[in-house]
Amino acid sequence: MAVSILLVEDDLAIREMLRLPLNRAGYDLREAGDVRSARTDLLQEPPDLVLLDWMLPDISGLDWARELKASPVTKDIPVIMLTARGEEEDRVRGLDVGADDYIVKPFSPRELVARIKAVLRRTTPTSSEEPVEFRGLALDPVSHRVSGNGQPVSLGPTEYNLLHFFMTHPDRVFTREQLLDKVWGTNVYVEERTVDVHIRRLRKALAETGHDVLVQTVRGSGYRFSDQP
């Protein structure tokens, strides 16, 4: 079955520009010009990924991304923000609300397709690996569940993959560049600052069970997953 993508963009010219290359790439493209229409479409059948413009006529894409990531029903749907706002602070705001990637206009359809493939790769659960456990923190790749001291821990797809990598490579220091390569994959257009945003989200989720201290910042180097100071 083709991967379904919901494109939420009020600019008809941009929708028309993206329609052909996304269809050629094998995606089932659905379109909406505002959040109200997008909500209706999503309720009928959840997409595999949402391409979301920041500036929309009814509700900002930023606010709707926050809403999607706050709902247990839609939190695992990857969201890529599309926006003309290219300042670093805007990028961080987009990532902070839960967006999985952030693309600044103007962009080429070829770049967008590459970014979509990269996001889908890292947000697709891995089901062929053994469960891992570290100091009461357990991760099961088959069920895609994480628990801390027996309590469920809710993680977004990228935070899940980041935690899985950390738990399978404990007590080693990784630079931001290395984490981007190992978790996000090569040939992915993601800034190193993105790693800090997802580390912050991961720590916040793990704080509920007291496991946030395992994700350590190594000043001047990067991050380490360890129970040793």
N, C-alpha and C positions, 0 to 999 in steps of 0.2 A: 504494500500500500504506500502511495506517495506521501511524503511528509507535507503536512498542511501548514501554511503560513498565513496569519492574519495581518494584513498591512493596514494600519490605521494612519491615514494621511489625508488632509483636507485639500491638498494641491493635486488636482486631477492630472496635470502635466507630469508630475513626479510619479503618480500611480501608473500612468501610461508608459512612462520611460522604463519602469521596473517590471511591468507585466510580462513582456516577451522574454527577457533574460532569465527571470525566475521560473517561468514555465519551461523554457529550454533546459534549465538545470534540473528539471524533473519535479519541481515543487507544485503542490496544489495551492494556488494563490486565491485567497479571499480578501475582499477589500471593504473598507469602511471609511467614511469621510469625517466621522466624529466619534466620540466615546460612547454616546447613546447607541448608535448603530453597532458599534463594536461589541458592546455588552450583549445586545440581542443575538448577534452572531455567535459569540462565545458560549452563551447559554444553550444554544441549539446543538453545538458540537465544539468542544474545546480544541483549539489548534495545537500543533506541536511547537510553535514558536510565534511570538508577536513582534512585528516591526512597528515601532510606535513613535510617531512624531511628537516633539515636545510641545509645539504651539498648535493647539487645536481650538476650534470655535466654541465648544461648550465647556470642556474641562481640560486642564493642561495634561499633557502626556505624563509629566512628572507625577502629578497627583494620582493618575490612574495606575501608573506603574507601582506606586506605593500601595494602592488598594489591592492590586493583583497579588503582590508579594505578601500582603498581610492576611490573605484569605487561605485557609487550609486547602480549599478546592483548587485554587489557581497558582499557589506559590511556587510550584515546580515547573510551571510553563516558562521557558526562557524568554527574556525580553531584551530586544536590542533597540536602544533609543536612536532616533534619527533627528538631528537638529542642526541649525545654523550656529548655535551657541558653542563656540570652540574654546572658550577660556578654561583654564585648568580647574577653577572653582566650579564651573558649570559641569565639567566632566565628573568631578568628585561628587557633586550633588546627585547626578544621575546614578552613579554607582551606589551611593549611600542609600537610595530608596530601594535598591535591589536589582537594578538593571544588570544584565549579564554582559553587555557590551554597549559601546557608545560610539556612534559614527557621525562625524561632522560633515555637513553639506558644504560644498558640493562633493559628491563621491561618485566613483564609477560603479556601474552595475557589477563589473567583474570583482571589484574589491568587496562589495556587499555580499556576493555569493560566497566568496572565500571566508568572510567573517561568519556568515550563517553556518557554513560547514564546521568551522572551528568551534562555535558555541554548541552546536548539536553534538559534536564529538565529546566535549567535556561534560555535557549535561546528560548524556546517555548512561544509565546505570551499567556497571560491569557485573556480570552474573557468574563468571567462571572462576572466581578466586575464593580462597578460604577465609573464614571469619578471622578477625584480628582483635586482640584485647591488650590493653595497657593500663595498669593501675585502676581497674574498675571501669574503664571506658571500653566499650565493645562496639565493633562495627561489623555488620554482616552484609557483604556484597550481594548475596543472593536475594535477600529480602529488602535490601537498601535501607536498613534500619540502623540507627545509632542509639546507644543507651549509656547512661552513666550511673553506676551503682544501682542498676536495675530500673532507673527512671528513663523514659524516652527522651531523646534530644532531637529537636527539630532543626534541620539544616537545609539550606538551599543547595541546588546541584553543585555549584562551584565550591562552596564550603565543604560539602561532602567529599568531593574529589581531593580537595586540599588536605582534609583530615586523613583520608585514606593514604595519601602519599606520606604524610608525616608519620602515621602509625606504622607504616611498613619501612620507614627509614628513620628510626629514633636515634637520638643523641648525635646527630650530624647537623652541621651548620650549612644552610643553603642560602645563597644570595637571592635577591629578588629576580635577577635574570635567570638563575637556575630554576627557580620555582615556576616562572613563566614558561620555560622550556618543558619542564617535566609535567606540570599540571594543565597548562593551557595548550601546550603543543608548539611545535616549530611553525614558522611562517604565519604567525598570528599577530595582527596589528593591535597589540595591547601595551599600554604604558606601564612602567614599573610601579608607578603610584597605585595602580589597580590592585597590586598584591597587598598593599597596606590596608586598603578598604576591606578586602575579603578576610584578611587576618583579623581585623577589628570585628567583623561580623561573626567569625568563627569563635573568637574569645567570648563574645557576648552570649552566644548560644551555649557554650561550655560552662559559663559562669554559674548557671543554674544548678549544676551538679558539682561545682568546685574544681572542674578540670581545666579551667582557663589558664591556670598557672603552668600547665604543661607546654603551652605555646609561648616560647621565650624569644625575646628580642635580643640579638647579639649585636651590641653597638658597633657600628662601622662595618658589619659583615652581612647580617641578614636575620634569619630566623632558625630556631631549633626546636624540636619536640623532645622534651626530656623531663624527668622528675628530679634531676640533679641540678643544683644551682650553678 
